Amino acid sequence: MFDSQTPPIRQAAHVGFGEVSDRAWDNAETRYRTPMQSHLWARAYAATLAKGEIDVVIVGDPSAPRALAAFAKSVSGTGRWTLLGAEDLWESVEVAAQDAEAEEVLVRQLARSSRPLRFGHYPANSSFLQAMTRAARGKALFVRHAVPGRALPRILLGPQWCAPESQLSSRRRSDLRRMGRLASGAGKVSYEIISPGCAEVDSLVLEAFAVEEKNWKGRSGTAMASDAAKGAFYKEYARLAADAGILRLCFLRIDGAPAAMQFAVECYNAFWLLKIGYDETYRRCSPGSLLMRETISYAATKGIAAYEFLGREADWTKLWTTEARPIVNARLYPYNASGAWTLLADTGELAMRRLGTRFSRTPPDASA
């Protein structure tokens, strides 16, 4: 919180992406900081996925903003603007605000938007959503759709997690021992947790991409190697994160061949899993689970506070933690022609998606 000498703030402003420096951007601190709020994330997005300019809404001076939200034209249609990566990368991209006063000013500005805004999936108990609901009254329709299940699973680490299997049931410990024996039977097992330099990051990222493609993700076309646009984003983000020293590329190898990988970053006192993958050839030994045990131990041993799985809660994340948060899909429709038309289109899209979900099936074990 700011002391009594901090000047009051009355309004927010729209600025271009280049008007806020990386240091100023990252100084718009919030209580729960994530990599998706960082300038590195925004730079990678601007260089690869952004369709046109990025609109940055700030509270305070551009050299020292007290709140910040960045939007780009939505991938789902004209007229919509979305927080960077909230839809096309399906990440929770929360706005940054230093305190309640800055957040109130920010939401008042967003509520006056003449353009439909999308906030992606957002923690349901967020103070931002509550403030946005109040600010939108009489100005726009603010909709929050409940998302089935929970998301953003995490482990709050401590010394006990230096040996992760000690926190699991006896059955799960037995499973891990059996997986380890199967892996050793297939060849020499080794683990790597790499903080790559700029010279090696591209080749390691391509190796990680190749691992991710060797399972259901490759067959379904959702692997990074199968999607040129998303692949370009993660390559650029990896370069920037490697330069900043926060990138962690993790591998389980069997006789030197990569059997599982993790694309992660280590920042804000947490270990963040952005992408995981495994080679289906080694499915019997669940290399993804073995690598998970290794990186959880690594993070706990370093004294890192949290291990963040990101994404949605799934059966494989529940093996490690039951802590996750309810989420909602939040959207703002201004009371104008653009808002009315977009609301109509989004309502039809949502109905079709729900119908499609009834006939779809999630792979049984995305972590193997």
C-alpha positions in Angstrom: 0.0 0.0 0.0 1.1 3.6 -0.6 1.5 6.0 2.3 -0.5 9.2 2.8 2.0 11.2 0.8 1.2 9.2 -2.4 -0.7 11.6 -4.7 -4.3 10.4 -5.4 -5.0 9.1 -8.9 -8.1 10.1 -10.8 -8.0 8.5 -14.2 -6.3 5.9 -16.4 -4.9 6.4 -19.9 -4.4 4.4 -23.1 -0.8 4.3 -24.3 1.2 2.4 -27.0 3.2 -0.7 -26.1 6.5 1.1 -26.6 5.6 3.9 -24.2 6.0 1.7 -21.2 9.6 0.5 -20.5 10.2 -3.1 -19.4 11.3 -2.0 -15.9 8.2 0.2 -15.5 5.9 -2.5 -16.8 7.3 -5.1 -14.3 7.1 -2.6 -11.4 3.3 -2.4 -11.6 3.4 -5.0 -8.9 0.4 -7.0 -7.7 -0.1 -9.3 -4.8 0.1 -12.5 -6.9 2.5 -12.0 -9.7 2.7 -14.4 -12.7 4.9 -14.7 -15.8 1.9 -13.8 -18.0 1.9 -10.3 -16.5 5.5 -9.6 -17.3 7.0 -7.4 -20.1 8.8 -10.5 -21.5 5.5 -12.2 -22.1 4.1 -9.0 -23.8 7.2 -8.6 -25.9 7.0 -12.1 -27.2 3.3 -11.7 -27.9 3.8 -8.4 -29.7 6.5 -9.9 -31.9 4.5 -13.0 -32.9 0.8 -13.3 -32.2 -0.5 -9.7 -32.0 -2.8 -8.7 -34.8 -1.9 -5.0 -35.1 -1.1 -2.7 -32.2 -1.3 -3.5 -28.5 -3.4 -1.2 -26.4 -2.0 -0.7 -22.9 -4.3 0.8 -20.3 -2.3 2.2 -17.4 -3.0 4.0 -14.1 -0.4 6.6 -13.2 2.6 7.8 -15.1 4.0 5.5 -17.9 7.4 5.6 -16.2 5.9 4.2 -13.0 2.4 2.8 -13.5 0.3 1.7 -10.5 -1.9 -0.6 -12.6 -1.7 -2.0 -16.1 -3.7 -4.1 -18.5 -2.6 -4.9 -22.1 -5.0 -5.9 -24.9 -4.6 -7.1 -28.5 -7.2 -7.7 -31.2 -8.9 -11.0 -30.5 -8.2 -14.1 -32.5 -11.9 -15.0 -32.3 -13.3 -12.1 -34.4 -13.2 -8.5 -35.2 -14.3 -5.9 -32.7 -13.0 -7.9 -29.7 -9.9 -7.1 -27.7 -8.3 -9.7 -25.4 -5.7 -9.8 -22.6 -2.5 -11.0 -24.2 -2.6 -14.8 -24.5 -5.8 -15.3 -22.6 -7.5 -17.0 -25.5 -5.0 -18.1 -28.1 -2.6 -19.5 -25.5 -5.3 -20.3 -22.9 -3.3 -18.8 -20.0 -4.7 -16.9 -17.1 -3.5 -13.3 -17.8 -4.5 -11.3 -14.8 -4.2 -7.5 -14.8 -1.6 -5.9 -12.5 -2.6 -3.4 -9.8 -0.5 -2.3 -6.8 -3.5 -1.6 -4.6 -7.3 -1.3 -4.4 -7.3 2.4 -5.4 -5.3 1.8 -8.6 -7.5 -1.2 -9.4 -10.7 0.9 -9.0 -9.4 3.5 -11.4 -8.4 0.9 -13.9 -11.7 -0.9 -13.9 -13.6 2.4 -14.3 -11.6 3.1 -17.4 -12.2 -0.4 -18.8 -15.9 -0.2 -18.1 -16.1 2.9 -20.3 -14.5 1.0 -23.2 -16.4 1.3 -26.6 -15.0 -2.1 -27.6 -15.9 -5.5 -26.3 -13.2 -6.8 -24.0 -12.2 -10.4 -23.1 -10.3 -11.3 -20.0 -10.1 -15.1 -20.6 -10.3 -17.5 -17.6 -9.9 -15.6 -14.4 -9.8 -16.8 -10.7 -13.4 -16.6 -9.5 -12.5 -14.9 -6.2 -10.4 -12.2 -7.8 -10.9 -8.6 -6.4 -10.6 -7.4 -10.0 -13.8 -9.3 -11.0 -15.7 -7.8 -8.1 -14.5 -4.3 -8.9 -15.2 -4.8 -12.6 -18.8 -5.9 -11.8 -19.4 -2.7 -9.8 -17.7 -0.4 -12.4 -19.7 -1.8 -15.3 -23.2 -1.1 -13.9 -25.0 1.3 -16.2 -22.1 1.3 -18.7 -21.7 -2.2 -20.0 -22.7 -5.8 -19.5 -20.0 -7.7 -17.6 -20.5 -11.4 -18.0 -18.8 -14.2 -16.0 -19.4 -17.7 -17.3 -18.5 -20.5 -14.9 -15.8 -22.8 -16.3 -16.3 -26.5 -15.5 -13.8 -27.8 -13.0 -10.9 -25.8 -11.5 -7.7 -24.5 -12.8 -4.2 -23.3 -11.9 -3.2 -26.2 -9.6 -0.3 -25.5 -7.4 1.9 -27.0 -4.7 2.9 -24.8 -1.8 6.4 -26.1 -1.3 8.3 -26.7 1.9 11.3 -28.8 3.0 9.0 -31.9 3.0 8.8 -31.6 -0.8 12.5 -32.2 -1.2 11.5 -35.8 -1.4 8.1 -35.5 -3.2 7.2 -39.1 -2.9 7.0 -38.7 0.9 3.9 -36.6 0.4 2.1 -39.2 -1.7 0.0 -42.2 -0.7 1.7 -45.5 -0.3 0.1 -46.7 -3.5 1.4 -43.7 -5.5 4.9 -44.2 -4.0 4.8 -47.8 -5.1 3.8 -46.7 -8.6 6.7 -44.3 -8.8 9.2 -47.0 -7.8 7.8 -49.3 -10.4 8.0 -46.5 -13.0 11.6 -45.9 -12.1 12.4 -49.6 -12.5 10.7 -49.8 -15.9 12.7 -46.7 -17.0 16.0 -48.2 -15.8 15.1 -51.4 -17.6 14.8 -49.5 -20.9 18.2 -47.9 -20.6 20.4 -45.4 -18.6 18.1 -42.8 -17.0 19.3 -39.2 -16.6 17.7 -35.9 -15.7 18.5 -32.4 -16.9 17.3 -29.1 -15.6 18.9 -26.6 -17.9 19.1 -22.8 -17.6 20.1 -22.3 -21.3 22.2 -19.5 -22.7 21.3 -17.6 -25.8 23.5 -19.8 -28.0 21.9 -23.1 -27.1 18.3 -22.1 -26.4 16.9 -22.5 -29.9 18.2 -26.1 -30.3 16.9 -27.1 -26.9 13.5 -25.6 -27.5 13.2 -27.5 -30.8 14.2 -30.7 -28.9 11.4 -30.0 -26.4 8.9 -29.4 -29.2 9.9 -32.7 -30.8 9.2 -34.6 -27.6 5.8 -32.9 -27.1 4.8 -34.0 -30.6 5.4 -37.7 -30.0 2.0 -38.4 -28.3 -1.7 -37.5 -28.6 -0.8 -33.8 -28.9 1.0 -34.5 -32.2 -1.9 -36.6 -33.5 -4.5 -33.9 -32.5 -2.4 -31.0 -33.9 -2.1 -29.2 -30.6 1.6 -29.6 -30.1 3.8 -26.5 -30.4 5.5 -28.0 -33.4 2.2 -28.4 -35.2 1.0 -24.8 -34.7 3.3 -22.3 -36.4 1.9 -19.2 -34.6 2.0 -20.6 -31.1 5.4 -22.3 -31.8 6.8 -18.9 -32.9 5.5 -17.3 -29.7 7.1 -19.9 -27.4 10.4 -19.8 -29.4 10.5 -16.0 -29.0 9.5 -16.2 -25.3 12.2 -18.8 -24.7 14.9 -16.6 -26.2 13.8 -13.6 -24.0 13.4 -15.8 -20.9 16.8 -17.4 -21.5 18.4 -14.0 -21.8 16.7 -13.0 -18.5 18.0 -16.2 -16.9 14.6 -17.5 -15.9 14.0 -20.2 -18.5 14.2 -23.8 -17.4 14.2 -26.6 -20.0 13.9 -30.0 -18.3 14.4 -33.4 -19.7 14.3 -37.0 -18.7 16.6 -39.0 -21.0 16.8 -42.8 -21.5 20.1 -43.7 -23.1 20.4 -40.1 -24.1 17.1 -39.9 -25.9 14.6 -37.4 -24.5 11.6 -39.3 -23.1 9.9 -36.4 -21.3 10.3 -32.6 -21.2 9.1 -29.5 -19.3 9.2 -25.9 -20.6 9.2 -23.8 -17.5 10.3 -20.5 -16.0 11.6 -19.8 -12.5 10.5 -16.4 -11.3 8.5 -14.6 -8.6 9.6 -17.3 -6.1 7.8 -20.0 -8.1 8.5 -22.7 -10.7 5.9 -22.3 -13.5 5.1 -25.2 -15.9 4.2 -23.6 -19.3 4.4 -26.8 -21.4 5.0 -30.5 -20.7 5.3 -33.5 -23.1 6.5 -37.1 -23.3 7.5 -39.6 -26.0 4.7 -42.2 -26.2 7.4 -44.9 -26.9 8.2 -44.8 -23.1 4.6 -44.6 -21.9 4.9 -47.7 -19.7 7.3 -46.0 -17.4 5.4 -42.7 -17.2 8.4 -40.5 -17.9 6.4 -37.3 -17.4 5.6 -38.4 -13.8 9.2 -39.2 -13.1 10.4 -35.9 -14.4 7.7 -34.1 -12.4 9.1 -35.7 -9.2 12.6 -34.5 -10.1 11.6 -30.9 -10.8 9.4 -30.7 -7.7 12.3 -31.8 -5.6 14.6 -29.3 -7.4 12.2 -26.4 -6.6 11.7 -27.4 -3.0 15.5 -27.9 -2.4 16.2 -24.4 -3.8 13.7 -23.0 -1.3 11.2 -21.9 -4.0 7.8 -21.2 -2.5 5.4 -22.7 -5.1 5.2 -25.2 -7.9 2.7 -23.8 -10.4 1.1 -26.3 -12.9 -1.0 -23.7 -14.7 -3.7 -24.9 -17.1 -6.7 -26.8 -15.8 -6.9 -29.3 -13.0 -6.7 -32.8 -14.3 -6.4 -36.4 -12.9 -2.6 -36.3 -13.2 -2.3 -32.9 -11.3 -4.5 -34.3 -8.5 -1.9 -37.0 -7.9 0.4 -34.2 -6.7 -1.9 -31.6 -5.3 -5.6 -30.9 -4.7 -5.1 -27.1 -4.4 -6.6 -25.3 -7.4 -8.9 -22.4 -7.9 -12.4 -22.0 -9.4 -12.3 -19.9 -12.6 -14.7 -18.0 -14.7 -14.6 -16.7 -18.3 -15.0 -13.0 -18.1 -16.1 -10.7 -20.9 -17.3 -7.0 -21.2 -19.9 -5.9 -23.7 -20.4 -2.1 -24.0 -23.9 -0.7 -24.4 -23.5 0.1 -28.1 -24.0 -1.7 -31.5 -20.6 -3.4 -31.3 -21.3 -4.7 -27.8 -24.8 -6.0 -28.9 -23.5 -7.7 -32.0 -20.5 -9.3 -30.2 -22.8 -10.6 -27.4 -25.1 -12.2 -30.0 -22.1 -13.9 -31.8 -20.5 -15.0 -28.5 -23.7 -16.5 -27.2 -24.0 -18.6 -30.4 -20.4 -19.6 -30.2 -20.7 -20.7 -26.5 -23.7 -22.8 -27.3 -21.9 -24.6 -30.1 -18.8 -25.2 -27.9 -20.9 -26.7 -25.1 -22.5 -29.0 -27.6 -19.1 -30.0 -29.0 -17.8 -30.7 -25.5 -20.5 -33.3 -24.9 -19.0 -35.3 -27.8 -15.3 -34.7 -27.0 -13.0 -36.7 -24.7 -9.9 -35.6 -22.8 -6.8 -37.9 -23.2 -6.6 -40.2 -20.1 -3.2 -39.1 -18.9 -1.6 -36.0 -20.3 1.4 -36.3 -18.0 2.7 -39.7 -18.7 
